Structure formats: structure tokens, C-alpha cells
Amino acid sequence: MKTKNISQRLVLNAGSHEVYDALMSSKKHSQFTGAKAVMSQKVGGKFTAYDGYIEGKNTDLKPDKKIVQLWRASDWPEKHFSTVTYALTEKAGKTTLKFTQKNVPAEQYKEIKQGWVDFYWSPLKKMFGK
């Protein structure tokens, strides 16, 4: 299967602790996405988001700095996972989020790439104020 990588960057009006917490807290993740999320806070722990459409496992967690997860959408080929990395850098009360997702199925690349903007970055910006 052909795959592609996604790389995106955004700046949020919040500290890195708040951004990390929004991504990793079941309650806050559900709040900003508007869909049920069950997030593990542990390396090796599993998570689901968007009412079960997304599932995965945490492979590396550095609180307030970095999240690495195996990530898949339920309509992807069975047992195919991508690797998602959120790298957080705080400066002057704002956080730069550098995001990468490796091994996205090529036929769903455009939809997934835009999905991050529409369903994650825009709601996060709104949550923290522009």
C-alpha cells in the first residue's frame, strides 16, 4: 500500500501544559472535538476518539512536550497504523505545535490532512482563543 506523510504547524494561545492536557484528557479532548474520546495517560495505553472512529496506542509521552501515538481510522485497511507525533514548544505563553503523521494511506491522504485542520486545529484555536 502506498502511504504519505503529513506535516503541519500551528501556534496556540495557551501554555504547553494546557495544550498537552487538551489532547490527552478524555474530558477535554471530547469537549474541543465535540465527540467522545477515551484517552490513556500512559505509555502503552490505548485511546479512542471521535466516537470510536479513531483508535490507537501511546508509544511515547513527555508531559507538556511530546506525544507519540500509533493511530488509525476505522475505515483504514485492517491492522494498518500511522505514527502521529505532537511536539510542543512554549514561548511567551504561546505554544507551537509541530505535528507529523507518517504512513497515511495515500488514497485517504487529502481527507485526513484536511481533517486535522477542520476537526483538531480549528477547534483547538477556538478553545484557546485565536
C-alpha positions as CSV (number, residue, x, y, z in Angstrom):
1,M,0.0,0.0,0.0
2,K,1.2,3.5,-0.9
3,T,1.4,5.9,2.0
4,K,2.2,9.6,2.5
5,N,3.3,11.8,5.4
6,I,1.5,14.9,6.8
7,S,3.4,17.7,8.4
8,Q,1.6,20.7,10.0
9,R,2.4,23.5,12.4
10,L,0.3,25.9,14.4
11,V,0.6,28.4,17.2
12,L,-1.9,28.3,20.1
13,N,-2.7,31.0,22.7
14,A,-2.1,28.6,25.6
15,G,0.8,27.1,27.6
16,S,2.1,23.7,26.6
17,H,0.6,22.2,29.7
18,E,-2.9,23.3,28.6
19,V,-2.4,22.0,25.0
20,Y,-1.0,18.7,26.2
21,D,-3.9,18.3,28.6
22,A,-6.5,19.1,25.9
23,L,-5.0,16.4,23.7
24,M,-4.6,13.8,26.4
25,S,-7.6,14.3,28.8
26,S,-10.7,12.3,27.8
27,K,-12.9,15.1,29.0
28,K,-11.1,18.0,27.3
29,H,-10.5,16.1,24.1
30,S,-14.2,15.3,23.9
31,Q,-15.0,18.9,24.7
32,F,-13.0,20.5,22.0
33,T,-13.8,17.9,19.3
34,G,-17.5,17.5,20.2
35,A,-17.2,13.7,20.1
36,K,-16.5,11.0,22.7
37,A,-12.8,10.4,23.4
38,V,-11.3,7.9,25.9
39,M,-7.6,8.7,26.4
40,S,-5.0,6.8,28.3
41,Q,-2.3,8.9,30.1
42,K,0.2,6.0,30.0
43,V,2.8,4.8,27.5
44,G,1.4,1.6,26.0
45,G,-2.1,2.7,26.9
46,K,-4.9,2.7,24.3
47,F,-7.2,5.5,23.2
48,T,-10.2,6.1,21.0
49,A,-11.5,9.4,19.7
50,Y,-14.4,10.7,17.5
51,D,-16.9,8.2,18.9
52,G,-14.5,5.3,18.1
53,Y,-13.6,6.3,14.5
54,I,-10.0,6.8,15.7
55,E,-8.1,4.3,17.8
56,G,-4.5,3.8,18.8
57,K,-1.9,3.4,21.4
58,N,0.5,5.8,23.1
59,T,4.2,4.9,22.4
60,D,6.0,7.9,23.9
61,L,4.7,10.6,26.3
62,K,6.7,13.5,27.6
63,P,4.2,15.7,29.6
64,D,3.8,19.2,28.2
65,K,6.4,18.5,25.4
66,K,5.7,15.5,23.2
67,I,3.0,12.8,22.4
68,V,3.7,9.9,20.0
69,Q,0.9,7.5,19.1
70,L,0.1,4.7,16.8
71,W,-3.1,6.0,15.2
72,R,-5.6,4.6,12.8
73,A,-9.0,5.4,11.4
74,S,-11.7,2.6,11.5
75,D,-12.1,2.7,7.7
76,W,-8.4,2.0,7.0
77,P,-7.0,-1.3,5.9
78,E,-7.2,-3.7,8.9
79,K,-4.2,-3.5,11.3
80,H,-2.6,-0.5,9.4
81,F,-1.4,2.2,11.8
82,S,0.2,5.5,11.2
83,T,2.6,7.2,13.6
84,V,1.4,10.6,15.0
85,T,3.7,13.0,16.8
86,Y,2.7,16.2,18.5
87,A,5.8,18.2,19.5
88,L,5.0,21.2,21.8
89,T,7.2,24.2,22.4
90,E,6.1,27.0,24.7
91,K,7.4,30.6,24.4
92,A,5.9,33.7,26.0
93,G,2.7,31.9,26.9
94,K,2.0,30.6,23.4
95,T,2.6,27.0,22.2
96,T,3.9,26.0,18.8
97,L,2.6,22.6,17.9
98,K,4.5,20.7,15.3
99,F,2.5,17.8,14.0
100,T,3.6,14.9,11.9
101,Q,1.7,11.8,10.8
102,K,3.6,9.1,8.9
103,N,2.2,6.2,6.8
104,V,-1.2,7.6,6.0
105,P,-2.8,5.5,3.2
106,A,-2.3,7.6,0.0
107,E,-5.9,7.2,-1.1
108,Q,-7.1,9.0,2.2
109,Y,-4.2,11.5,2.5
110,K,-6.1,14.6,1.4
111,E,-9.1,13.8,3.6
112,I,-7.0,13.1,6.7
113,K,-4.8,16.1,6.1
114,Q,-7.8,18.4,5.9
115,G,-9.4,16.6,8.8
116,W,-6.7,17.6,11.2
117,V,-7.3,21.3,10.3
118,D,-11.1,21.1,10.5
119,F,-11.5,18.7,13.4
120,Y,-8.5,19.4,15.6
121,W,-6.6,22.6,14.9
122,S,-9.6,24.9,14.3
123,P,-11.4,23.7,17.4
124,L,-8.2,24.0,19.5
125,K,-7.6,27.5,18.3
126,K,-11.2,28.3,19.2
127,M,-10.9,26.7,22.6
128,F,-7.8,28.8,23.5
129,G,-9.0,31.9,21.7
130,K,-7.3,33.0,18.5
